[in-house]
Amino acid sequence: VPKLTTKNKEDLTRCAEDILLARERHFPATIADLYDPEKMPEDLRHAHERNDEVLERIYIGRRFKNDTERLEKLFELYTEMTAKKDRP
């Protein structure tokens, strides 16, 4: 994970709060109900989309173009992380 700034942490905290609040608005729906792709409430979907956007901007400064680009970046970071662990 890239080093997080105070602003990044605040943004991610707000996203988490928004997701939890959206879930709460649909009580007593279960997680299975809330995350059914066919029935996911629009406010919850939007909260997750905002969270994704914030995370992607932390990683590369913009939204990823596609899943391939996302995986390439994550593997790149993993390779860097494991190379550091192997150094004396």
C-alpha positions in Angstrom: 0.0 0.0 0.0 1.4 3.4 -0.8 2.3 5.7 2.1 -1.0 7.4 3.1 -1.1 11.1 3.8 -3.4 12.6 6.4 -5.7 13.6 3.6 -5.8 10.1 2.2 -6.7 8.7 5.6 -9.4 11.3 6.1 -10.8 10.5 2.6 -10.8 6.8 3.2 -12.4 7.2 6.7 -15.2 9.2 5.1 -15.7 6.5 2.5 -15.9 3.8 5.1 -18.4 5.8 7.1 -20.5 6.4 4.0 -20.5 2.7 3.2 -21.5 1.8 6.8 -24.3 4.5 6.8 -25.6 3.2 3.5 -25.8 -0.3 4.9 -27.5 1.0 8.0 -30.2 2.8 6.0 -31.2 -0.6 4.6 -31.5 -2.4 8.0 -32.5 -5.2 8.5 -31.2 -6.3 5.0 -28.4 -8.9 5.2 -25.0 -8.5 3.6 -26.1 -11.1 1.1 -29.2 -8.9 0.3 -27.2 -5.7 0.1 -24.4 -7.1 -2.1 -26.6 -9.0 -4.6 -25.5 -7.5 -7.9 -29.0 -7.4 -9.2 -30.5 -5.7 -6.1 -27.7 -3.6 -4.6 -29.1 -0.3 -3.3 -28.0 2.6 -5.4 -26.7 4.6 -2.4 -24.5 1.7 -1.3 -23.2 1.1 -4.9 -22.4 4.8 -5.1 -20.5 4.7 -1.7 -18.4 1.8 -2.9 -17.7 3.5 -6.3 -16.5 6.6 -4.4 -14.3 4.4 -2.2 -12.8 2.7 -5.3 -12.1 6.1 -6.9 -10.3 7.4 -3.8 -8.2 4.3 -3.5 -7.3 4.3 -7.2 -6.3 8.0 -7.0 -4.0 7.1 -4.1 -2.3 4.4 -6.1 -1.9 6.1 -9.5 -3.4 9.6 -9.3 -6.5 8.7 -11.4 -8.9 5.9 -12.0 -7.5 2.7 -13.5 -8.4 2.1 -17.1 -9.3 -1.5 -16.6 -8.7 -4.6 -14.4 -5.5 -5.4 -16.3 -4.0 -2.0 -15.4 -5.1 -2.5 -11.8 -3.5 -5.9 -11.6 -0.3 -4.8 -13.2 0.1 -2.0 -10.6 -0.6 -4.3 -7.7 1.9 -6.9 -9.0 4.5 -4.1 -9.5 4.0 -2.9 -5.9 4.2 -6.5 -4.6 7.4 -7.1 -6.5 8.9 -3.9 -5.0 7.8 -4.9 -1.5 9.2 -8.4 -1.7 12.4 -7.2 -3.1 12.9 -4.9 -0.1 12.3 -7.8 2.3 15.0 -9.9 0.5 17.7 -7.1 1.0 19.9 -7.4 4.1 
